[in-house]
Amino acid sequence: MEHVEVSGLKIPVAEEADLFVAGGGSAGVGAAIAAGRLGLKTFVAERMFALGGMMTSGLMSKIAISASNHGIAEELLGRLDAHQKSDFLSGRHEVPIDPELAKWMLDKMVIDEAGAGVRFGTTITGVIREGRNIKCAIVDSINGLEAVKAKYYADCTGDGQLSFKAGASYVAGNEQGYSSSPTLMFRIANVDIEKLIAEMESHPGVYKSEQDTYSNHKISPAQNRKNIAGDKYAHFADFIPFIRQKQKENPGFLNEWELEMMLQRGLIFMNQPQGNHVLVNSTRIPYFKGNDSKELGDAMVAGRKQVAATFRFMKAFVPGFENSFIMDTGSMLGIRESRRINGDYIFTGDDVNKLRRFEDGVVSNFGGVEIHSVDGKSTDIKELQGGFYTVPYRSIIAKDFDNLYIAGRCFSASHTALSAARNIAYCMALGQAAGTAAAQLLHRNRDNVRDIDIKPLQKDLEPVI
Ligand SMILES: Cc1cc2nc3c(=O)[nH]c(=O)nc-3n(C[C@H](O)[C@H](O)[C@H](O)COP(=O)(O)OP(=O)(O)OC[C@H]3O[C@@H](n4cnc5c(N)ncnc54)[C@H](O)[C@@H]3O)c2cc1C
């Protein structure tokens, strides 16, 4: 068996592939399906035991998909609908999914149909690099250390783990290095949502919101009821005056930090149309950088404390939650931003706001700026009034390398631009672009990701541009 040597250790080469996909989240799935369908031998290393990343293991079961995205993301949503006889996709641009069903459907699409070799429980721990090329990735699993050789690599780890280990240059967070604050998602089951809607209709003053939040947080109770009947999301926010009122009536119910935590964002939750449960997007971890393992662990613990306090309040006071229970919390922390790898072009907030369309655009998106303040206390939102921008091919190729793509939320973007361009369907489309581009390179016998023929690539990517 062939071996490679790293720091005196002899590591067996376990696999050889055309494309090595690091991480099987939204971007990794897009890359693996696109490349696999185009005949590439594709290897996916995923540290969890499911595909989907934040979408499934992080419980972010609300997929934002633009009207212009007819790629793999749309196909996934259509197939989930067909399987469960629902019509959720018609509610685009926000489509609910059941994370458990999505895990199964992604196994089917990536492993059974696209033929990608997926290794779960497998963490990328290092890289062997020669000049501007990655020669192999080192992975750790129950087997111990192994090497995987490939011609092209796609870093879809969200945190830019493969690129970081290869020594790529990157930036993180805002000017002070802090990221948009993360959230630990959780779901509450056995909720009587109709009871809540009826209460909100009869006492509108009690449930009014205080913060200037997204348009979908201002949906009226009547519209929410209609949405639920029509397989669409119902949104509820922010209950801040309600929280203050309940604390006044029940002094000491929430201690000081619990009250402060609950008032930073209020309660934000959505119905999950598959049943009588809701998805809660309320917690926030302040002053997070996302590049230190102790910080990551502490953030998860802090997230669970916030979940416990939030749920205790909801069960005690919010109508319809009297018999509810916590169904689950995310197995992954909801990290909005960590490392952003430097590409040949850094996509900017100006590109988003001006709806710029690039000559080498490979993916279009519709999201506006959405920065969750580093102290967790506010959200800077600029919803775009229709229209799309594109992301250039140069932003998905790592500046310091000739055979490395960067797709998903670690792609080359500024802090502001990433806040706009990180939704699930769009990350999937970035992966689709990377996988499709790798196939073109292989079929034309080219090694360098910059030797792409952009027009034919754009033709292949028409569904997502
Ligand atoms: C709180 C929150 C709310 C959001 N709201 C929405 C929303 O409403 N709608 C929407 O569309 N989007 C939303 N998003 C954005 C979206 O969920 C993410 O930006 C997107 O899922 C990121 O996809 P990704 O593939 O880049 O990364 P991920 O989904 O994080 O996938 C990365 C994968 O890489 C794996 N990995 C990481 N490191 C390694 C390693 N060393 N070895 C092996 N595997 C590794 C991880 O386990 C994971 O599976 C939200 C995000 C957050 C955090």
The ligand as an ORCA input file, in Angstrom:
! r2SCAN-3c Opt
* xyz 0 1
  C     -28.566     30.706     13.158
  C     -28.550     30.654     11.676
  C     -29.703     30.970     10.975
  C     -29.707     30.878      9.588
  N     -30.865     31.121      8.910
  C     -30.957     30.741      7.623
  C     -32.210     30.711      6.965
  O     -33.221     31.074      7.525
  N     -32.238     30.259      5.692
  C     -31.114     29.884      5.027
  O     -31.208     29.471      3.880
  N     -29.916     29.941      5.609
  C     -29.814     30.327      6.901
  N     -28.603     30.343      7.529
  C     -27.365     30.170      6.751
  C     -27.026     28.745      6.404
  O     -27.606     27.838      7.303
  C     -25.507     28.502      6.367
  O     -24.795     29.619      5.946
  C     -25.222     27.351      5.416
  O     -25.936     26.223      5.845
  C     -23.741     27.060      5.375
  O     -23.508     25.958      4.548
  P     -22.032     25.414      4.344
  O     -22.129     24.218      3.488
  O     -21.136     26.509      3.940
  O     -21.542     25.014      5.819
  P     -22.114     23.911      6.798
  O     -23.534     23.635      6.585
  O     -21.672     24.335      8.156
  O     -21.325     22.604      6.359
  C     -19.978     22.387      6.671
  C     -19.763     20.906      6.853
  O     -18.366     20.646      7.004
  C     -18.164     19.730      8.062
  N     -16.815     19.957      8.587
  C     -16.320     21.084      9.150
  N     -15.026     20.919      9.483
  C     -14.694     19.656      9.096
  C     -13.485     18.902      9.152
  N     -12.334     19.404      9.661
  N     -13.495     17.630      8.673
  C     -14.660     17.110      8.137
  N     -15.818     17.790      8.072
  C     -15.832     19.047      8.530
  C     -19.280     20.082      9.051
  O     -19.540     19.018      9.922
  C     -20.440     20.394      8.115
  O     -21.203     19.256      7.801
  C     -28.546     30.472      8.916
  C     -27.382     30.184      9.616
  C     -27.378     30.269     10.983
  C     -26.122     29.911     11.713
*
